[in-house]
Structures are given as structure tokens and as C-alpha cells.
């Protein structure tokens, strides 16, 4: 059975071991981890340092201790978004995704059921992507796949991506949509404050708009898609988007409302007063606890406390749904299936977990 307690669906993992030699040879800027001390490391691309990270990113035991302190029973781990390098050469990037997915599966195996794996795939290359989706689902037992808000220059409703959503829908995989590259130019100003504060939320809203107004959710009635960071600015922009579609006579408001209510969004909005808006927009069954662990100081503790403080302003029974029940549905674990991966290292496998 799934271990008891709160479930955090938005957390990231990066393996300590280096990508395979063939990956680096064909993809020199492949993101990798450099451990500088027992407590700290750096994510680098080629010779360029991307960010400083702490041990919980790669060490499963440290992660579990963080979860214990925060009161989290289960965590869904996904690759760090910088790894979503869809513009990389197809074959080396496919090998990189395979390495990352097997690393995520090993971390899940090492966690006694307390971690759920969300993998990655070379979405820009159907020839490489489809086998990887089957492998991460049917061989590794991962529960979902993380994708960026765009795939190179393609928005998520691009017809060229229809194959991907067909495949994940058929396989029963959850999809976690995450912004990359500070929002990828979604706003006209750059710099960390603008990228983090406006770029990423705006980019996430653009992705959600593509999913809702571009027909992706309508064409795939079984698809389970979650957007992080509270779905960005979309919950607040949606009434205006809906009116625009009504004025343009492209969509009926009631149909749009039903489609929007199929999206999942996490709680990472940094203001408890925003939580009722999320619940109003998506419904009490579609909001998930998300922390961005181990990157955001004070999370998920503050997010859990914010939910408790706003319980009286939410429909009865909403908080337990956000803390656990909705995540089970999103991850395809509502039947109570054991949280496990199927990857068993062989004697030839030299990748470590910690």
C-alpha cells in the first residue's frame, strides 16, 4: 500500500553519478552534478555553473530526513527542469533521458516506498521518445513524465506533439508541466527577479492556455496533467481568456469551464490568500501540494501551514484532498498500489544512489 501521510507532487532529484561517456561526447552541455562538499554541490552545463544545490537533491536518506521534518509521507520526484534540453542532438539526449530515468527509478527503489518517480523523455524526437515512454512506464514503473512548457519552439497544442499526448494517455502516465529557462522569454524583461517572478508564471499560463484552448485536453479525455507554481498566472487570467474566446466565437464558456476543471495545479503560490482562487478555478479535487523541494527555503512546511490557515475559507474536506487524495488520483495510485519502481541494478551497473 501507499505509505500514509501527506504527498508532495512537486520535488526534484538529480543523480550524483556522471552521465554516460557517450552522452557527454555527443552532448557536451548535458547537465551534470559536481559535489563540492558533503553538504553542497553545483549543477553545471559544460564548464558553466548553473546553480548551487544542497545534498538532499542527490542523497535519498537526506531527502527522507527532510520529509520527516516537514511531515511529508510520500514525495513525487522529477528531474531538475534544466535537464529538459529538447534542442540537444536527438540520440545523445535520448541516452541522457534513459540515464536520468534509471537514476530516478533507483532513488525510488532506495526509499522504502516513500518516493514516486516521474521521468523525462526526448519529446522533440518521436522516434526516440515513444520507446522511452514505454520503458519508463512498463520497465521502470515510473508514474509520470515531466515536460517543459514548450518543446523547443512548439507550444503544447502544436499538432506535431499530438503523438506524445496520445502515447501518455494510452500508457496512463501523469504529465507534470514545468517552466524552464526562466520562462523562455515569456516576458520582455530578464534577470532573476523577472524570470522567477514573472517569466515562469507567465510561461506556465501560456502552456495551460494551449492545453485548454488548443484542444489537448479535449482530445484526450483520460489525460492527467498538472501544472506547477499554481498554474502560474492562468487562474487569474482565465476569466478574461474565456471572455475573449466567447467574443471570438471560438469556444463556449461552459465547455471551457469543464475543460479547465480537468487541469491539476500545485499549491506553490507563496500567499495563502491565493489558495481559495486555485480551488475555485480548478475544483477541490484538482489542487495538489507542491514544494519544489529542495530548492525553495521553508517549503513544504510553509505550504502545509498555509493550507491549515485557510481551511475555513475552502469547501469542507478540501485540505485532506490537497494533502493526499488528489495526488493519489493524479499519480494513478488511487487503487492503493504499492509505490515502487522495477529497476534492479545488475552487477554491470555502477551508478550509485547517494
Secondary structure, DSSP 8 states (H G I E B T S, - for coil): ---SSEEEEEEEE--SS---HHHHHH-TT-EEEEE-SSSEEEEEETTEEEEEEEGGGT-HHHHHHHHHHHTEEEEEEEE-GGG--TTS-HHHHHHHHHHHHHHHHHHHHTTTT-EEEEE---TT-HHHHHHHHHIIIIIS---EEEEESEETTEETT-GGGHHHHHHHHHHT-EEEEE--GGGTTSSS--SHHHIIIIIHHHHHHHHHHHHHHTSHHHH-TT-EEEESGGGTTHHHHHHHHHHHHHHTTSS-HHHHHHHHTT-EEES--S-GGGHHHHHHHH-TTSEE----BTSSTTTTHHHHHHHHHTGGGS-TTHHHIIIIIHHHHHTT-TT-----------TT------
